[in-house]
Amino acid sequence: MYDKFSRNLVKDYTYWAVYVHENQGYLGRCIIWCKRENALDLTDATPAEQQELFIILKDLYRAAKESFQADWFNYAFLGNGVKHLHCHFIPRYRSPRIFGGITFEDKLWGHNYKTDHNFITSPQLREQVRDTLKQALG
């Protein structure tokens, strides 16, 4: 399943698991992973999975607003690199944010997000983001 990222687990739900994304170029970015092994596409989600997904999205929205003062959110169900049902939760920021001694700047504010593969996310930073969101989600 998504075992290699278990160290990034923020919260485990019944049908989904929330993980901090390995690249925190967008502070608070997460992956919402469907736990059902044969889930491929958003249209395949069962009614119970759909219902829980919207609870998670609302929970994460609140947690990222509270924790990082995010201004906007992008939600992406792409499935290009990994053929499994999952959502990219990407907080967006109108102005720079400082977290863990690092300045985060959303250089594409107002436009489509793009992963900056040159942004280095240390394990310590990833853990700090994970723990902050864990606490906010309760």
N, C-alpha and C positions, 0 to 999 in steps of 0.2 A: 504494500500500500504506500503510504507516504512516510515510512519508518525512518528514512535517513534524515528527516527534518523533525523528529520527535523532540529534540532538544529545543526547538523553537515553538513548542506548543504553548499557546496562550490559554485556550479553553477547549474542553472536550464537551460536545453536545451529544444528543442521542443519534442524530443522522449526519452531523457535520463536525469537523474539527477546525479550529482556527489556529493558524501558525503565523508568526512574524516572518515576513519575507527575508530571504538572505541579503538582499540589497535594500538598504534603508535610505537610498537617495531621496525617496519621498518618505519623510518621517512618519512612522506608524503604518507603513504598508504591510498588508497581511494577505495571506492566502486562506480562503475558506474552502475546505476540501470535503467533498461528499464521501462518507465512509463506506457506502455501498460499492462493492468491488466492480460490478458491471454497469455503473452509472457513467454514461458517456457524454450526454448532451443535456442542456438545461430543459429541453422539452421532455426528457425522460424522467425528470424529477417527479416523485410521487406527491400526492397532495400533502402528506405529512412532512416530507422533505421541503416542499415549497413553503409551507407554513413556518417551519423552524428556520429556514433561510432568512425570511423576512424579520423574524425575531432577532437573529444574529446580526443582520445588517443594521437594525435599529440600535442594538446594544453597542456595536462597534462605532457607529456614528457618534453616539453619546460619549463613549469612552475616548475617542480621538479628539472630540471637541473639548472635553474636560481636561485631558492630559496634555494635549499639544496645541490647543486653540486652532484647529484646522478650520479653514474657511469654506471649503467645498470638497466634494468627494466624487471620485470616478469609480465605477464598478465595471469590470471587464470579464466576460466569459469567452475566452478566446479558444483554448484547446488546440492551438497550433503546435506547440512544443510538447505538450503532454496530453495525450488523448484520454482524458478522464474529466468528469464533471467537477469543476472548481471555479472559484471566483477570485479575481484580483481586486482587493479593496485598497484604493489609493487615495489617501488624504491629500488635498491640495492647499497651497499656501500663497496668499496674496503678497506677503512680506516675509523676510527671513525669520527663522526661529532658531533659538539656541537651546540645545538639549545635550546633556552629557559633555558639555564643553565644546561642542561642535556646532558650527553655524550651518543650517540647512536652508538652501535657497531654491525655490521652485522657479527655475529660469524659463519654464514654459507656461507659467500661469496664464490662464485664458485660452490655452491651446491644448491639443491632445498631449497626454503624458508620453514620455519616452524614457526608458530605463537608461541611466548613465552607467555603463558597465565599467567606467573608470572610478566610480565612487567606491571607496573601500569601506566596508562595514566590518569593524572588528567584532570578535565574539563578545567582548565586554559591552560594546554599544548595543548589539543585538539583544543580549540578555537584559540590559537596562530597559530597552523599549518593550521587550516581552513582559518583564516584571511590572512595568508601569501600566501596561494594558491589562494584565492579569488582575492587578489591584483595582483598577477602574471597573472591570467587569464583575468583580466580586466572586 
